[in-house]
């Protein structure tokens, strides 16, 4: 085992920035309003499993189905782009006629364990030992779980106006992340 606190800390910070669960609070609150209940445990566990599995077999799976990392990241950029548009413009592009839960889609994937996160995990794999990345994923999933579990309290604290302001601000930030993810990876396609 090659546990290294510096690698764990750095990988945790990178994943924290990419997952951006704090910035996703308005989306989480919207989802909770649509479906009534968010299964925090299920969403966290599924996202964690997706990330750990992708750490070890992600590149092979993408290669097997003929998709390179750049294509995967560009597709993820589109998903993030549309989520951002919903937040900024107050419109609904994706509608599930009978939503029962928001645990797996769109919470675990693509919000928490999306293309940006998966691409970052593949990048980290090139530099760090896998066990350090696994610990970083677990640290982030614990934080994600805490935020998901306390989304109701966060909403009450911020109030309706506060949520609307944060939704617009983070919508623009999410839009910028989508554009950056797209611009960075589109070059690799040509």
Buried (B, 14 or more C-beta within 10 A) or exposed (E): EEEBEEBBBBBBEBBBEBBBBEBBBBBBBBBBEEBEEBBBEBBBBBBBBBBBEBBBEBBEEBEEEEEBBBBBBBBBBBBBBBBBBBBBEEEEEEEEEEEEBBBBBBBBBBBBBBBBBBBBBBEBBEEBBBBBBBBBBBBBBEBBBEBBEEBEEBBEEBEEEEBBEBBBBBBEBBBEBBBEBBEBBBEEEE
